[in-house]
């Protein structure tokens, strides 16, 4: 018998595994908060065109027009 706590197949006890998972989560949250770099000009133009097309479709969609009085 050993004095070590029971370990999972990867050799990491539950307390250490939880600490590692929390550290990874903190790092991912920090990375997600970083400011995104500016998009290349061509991609920015294409996204603007797509948004304009979506707005035009929504404006003419029967579901978005008010019902007749």
N, C-alpha and C positions, 0 to 999 in steps of 0.2 A: 504494500500500500504506500501511497505517497501522501504528503501533506498538502499537495496542491489541490485547489478546487476542481470540480468536474469541468472539463473543457469540451467544446464542440469539435467536430472533425477538423476544423481549420487551426486548432490549437489556441483559440482566443476565448477567454472566459467572458461571461455575459457583461460584466461591468466594463471591461476593456472594449468589447464590441460596441456597447452603447456610447462610450466616450468617443470612439472613432467615428461612429455614425453622426454624432452631434457635431464633431469638428468638421466633417465633410459637409454637413448641412449648412453650417455657418459660412464656410468658404463659398459654397454655391450661392447662398443668399448675397454675400458680398459681391461676387462676380456679376450677379444678375442686376445689382443696383448700379453698376458702373455705366457711365454714359456710353451709348452706342456711337460708333463712328459715323460720320456723315455718309449717306449713300452716294454712290457715283451719280453724276448728273443725268445720264441716260436712264438709269433705273428710277430716279426721282421723278423724271418727266413721265415715264410709263405708269408709275403709281398714281400720279395726279390725273392722268387720262383715265385710268381705271376707276378712280373715285368719281370723276365727272360722269362717266358712263353709268355707274351704279346709281348715282343721284338722279340721273335722267330717267332711268328705268323705274325707280321708286316714285318719282313724280307722276308718271303716267300709269302706274299700276292701279287697277281698280280697288285693290285692298287699301290703298293709302288715300284714295279720294273720299271726301265726306259723302254720306248718303244724301240723296235728294230730299228736300224738305217737303 
